[in-house]
Amino acid sequence: MKKFLLVSSALVAAGPALVARPALAAPVFNWTGCYVGAHVGGATDSVRYSDPGTQLPVSSSFVSGEFVHNFAPEGSPFAGAGQPAFLGGFQAGCDYQFANRFVVGFGGDYAWTRMSSMTNDPFFGGKNGEPVTFQTRTNQIASFTGRVGYNFDNVMFYGRGGGAFARDRYAVNNSFGINEAFLGCGNGSFVGCNTVGSADRWGWAAGVGVEWAFAPNWSALVEFDHYGFGSKTVAMSVTNDPAINVTPANLTIRHDIDMIKVGINYRFWSTGRY
């Protein structure tokens, strides 16, 4: 009985201390570390064309040192919208989490795609009553960006921004003629003039996303990005007959890409939970 009374008295005395002791905080996922992963998604682009004019050599048979506009009147841009396209690629990067749960990092990604945009010339008609067609194709997209996020335990919301790259190919088909080649670029008056050009585009990228760590070393993400490549003037060369000497026609192209992607990362050099 005495022992029971002693134990009871001790519990009563310790009661307030036990109640006042705070519960242990739940562990928080730590995003510090590096990762590699892969992604898939969809993208679409918007293209804006304008004709800055092509200055022909003084020795030209028809025009001497003047600017010729082959695709559109000066100062009259026109747009083409692309169709949604699939993309797939990989990414890698590193993150560092501060004590206040903010996360900073850097990373790069690369993707393959078959994005294509087509439109008709709204100003000039082509051969045989058919339109002059413009096509932009993109098969490679990449970016290198920094990101800032906030950790809600194993879920991080973030924004990112930095540089972007795209490899573009351009084609203009069925023109009446390019510069001094007014009779179908060397293949007869009933054949339209076809031109091609290409460019490696450098621009900027910005996006937002959410990443979920569903296991100590694995995470999944959903992300939306916009890539802006500004305007670039490209020399469009005639393709009908490689032997014909036709001055390439200038075409200025503004290109923007929007994409949404989902991915998975394997995280290494990571502390996981502390």
Stockholm file with secondary structure:
# STOCKHOLM 1.0

chainA/1-274         MKKFLLVSSALVAAGPALVARPALAAPVFNWTGCYVGAHVGGATDSVRYSDPGTQLPVSSSFVSGEFVHNFAPEGSPFAGAGQPAFLGGFQAGCDYQFANRFVVGFGGDYAWTRMSSMTNDPFFGGKNGEPVTFQTRTNQIASFTGRVGYNFDNVMFYGRGGGAFARDRYAVNNSFGINEAFLGCGNGSFVGCNTVGSADRWGWAAGVGVEWAFAPNWSALVEFDHYGFGSKTVAMSVTNDPAINVTPANLTIRHDIDMIKVGINYRFWSTGRY
#=GR chainA/1-274 SS CHHHHHHHHHHHHHHHHHHHSCCCCCCCBCCCEEEEEEEEEEEEEEEEEECCCEECCTTCSSCSSCEECSSSCTTCCEEEEBCCEEEEEEEEEEEEECTTSEEEEEEEEEEEEEEEEEEEEEEEECGGGCEEEEEEEEEEEEEEEEEEEEEETTEEEEEEEEEEEEEEEEEEEEESCBTTBTTTTTSCTTSCEEEEEEEEEEEEEEEEEEEEEEETTEEEEEEEEEEEEEEEEEEEEECSCTTSCCCCEEEEEEEEEEEEEEEEEEEESCCCBC
#=GC SS_cons         CHHHHHHHHHHHHHHHHHHHSCCCCCCCBCCCEEEEEEEEEEEEEEEEEECCCEECCTTCSSCSSCEECSSSCTTCCEEEEBCCEEEEEEEEEEEEECTTSEEEEEEEEEEEEEEEEEEEEEEEECGGGCEEEEEEEEEEEEEEEEEEEEEETTEEEEEEEEEEEEEEEEEEEEESCBTTBTTTTTSCTTSCEEEEEEEEEEEEEEEEEEEEEEETTEEEEEEEEEEEEEEEEEEEEECSCTTSCCCCEEEEEEEEEEEEEEEEEEEESCCCBC
//
